[in-house]
Amino acid sequence: MNGSRRKVMKACGAMLLGGGLPLSALSQSTKAVAAGTRVVLLGQSVPLTGAAGEIGLAFAAGSRLAVGEFNERNASSGIQLKLLQLDDGYDAARAGANARTLLGADKADMLFGFVGTASSAAGASVATQQGSLLFAPFAAADTLREASHPNVFHVRPGMIDEALKIVRQCATVGQTRVALVGDEDAMGRAGLAAVQQAITELKLPELVATAMVPMGGGDKLDTALKTVLQQSPQAIVLVSLSGTTANAIRKLRKSGYAGSFMAFSIVGIDPLYAELGKDIGGIVISQVVPSPRPSAIPIVKEYRAALDNSDQTPSYEGLEGFIAAKVVGEAVRRAGRAFTTASLQRVMTAMTDYDVGGFRVNLRPGLRDASRNIDLISISADGRVLR
């Protein structure tokens, strides 16, 4: 865990937003593009500010790294990527407006990397209306994975995949009394639905308590947690951003709760560590990409090599953004410079077993992939990631 990352990313965000440069130009290369080159515009609405700002900044930065690498490798191929990034502050209405701007005025070839369940839904709706694609949404509801959304392509596993891993782990250690606390928003509701589905599929006891609270919580959080504790849960699953998660954990521990905490990857390890410090010890968090720590996994080595030439620090969200942009680049490469939305969609649908340097991707909409590799990790009091 890099303790300086929060300051670095916030400073980066301030620089990007306050330097007078249009957000749509953040990742544009200063190198001249050869005549006849097909420039593929990826339109991204992402929270560079707001409640999920740290997650959005890291994901966006990792994406920019991979786009830069693609352009270097394919300089003579006649195809280059251009990433247009607009801040939505983790607000679905702004994300929808950004999507219309990106596909309309900016003429993006597709939408890419929307962050947040409600924002991803807004982006998918606009993409459908305008006959475009949404690629690699971060933390989208599992309903966007159904065959009824053939223009939405996912790189990360679904919330149901994380829920199955979390619920199965609880059952493995004999925790049959499980409760859930979540943000009262689209993400929290999607997480609740995923956990309930996982419990049904695994034929386990129903949740003993559920508490959905508005971000910020206040007195409503206190009341909700009191209700949860009355049911004596052995484990509490958290489907929330770092603010609600940290507040809930502090209050529950202060009340004497000694059970387990399980969190979805959407919480963000770094922002949660910044909120809790040493109090993060023992919390279990699911992760949907490999650890960004040094390893023999090719995609991790590639990501870390790219970081060496940047001012970024490694993170799970940064690696996920890097993987997402790398996969979309491969899809564009396979489709060829003369691709249309329809031909690109066919190429993506056919990518059912693409190995991104040790990380397997199945892009076909409507297909459950139970073999997805999801890690459960815990964080030590000093911020080290443990398996």
Buried (B, 14 or more C-beta within 10 A) or exposed (E): BEEEBBEBBBEBBEEBBEEEEEBBEBBBBEEEBEEEBBBBBBBBBBBBBBBBBBBBBBBBBBBBBBBBBBBEEBBEBEBBBBBBBBBBBBBBEBBBBBBBBBBEEBEBBBBBBBBBBBBBBBBBBBBBEBEBBBBBBBBBBBBBBEEEBBBBBBBBBBBBBBBBBBBBBBBEEEBEBBBBBBBBBBBBBBBBBBBBBBBEBEEBEEBBBBBBBEBEBEEBBBEBBEEBBEEEBBBBBBBBBBBBBBBBBEBBEEEEBEBBBBBBBBBBBBBBBBBBEEBBBBBBBBBBBBBBEEEEBBBBBBBBEBBEEEEBBBBBBBBBBBBBBBBBBBBBBBBBBEBEBEEBBEBBBEBEEBEBBBBEBBBBBEEEBEEBBBBBBBBEEEBEBEE
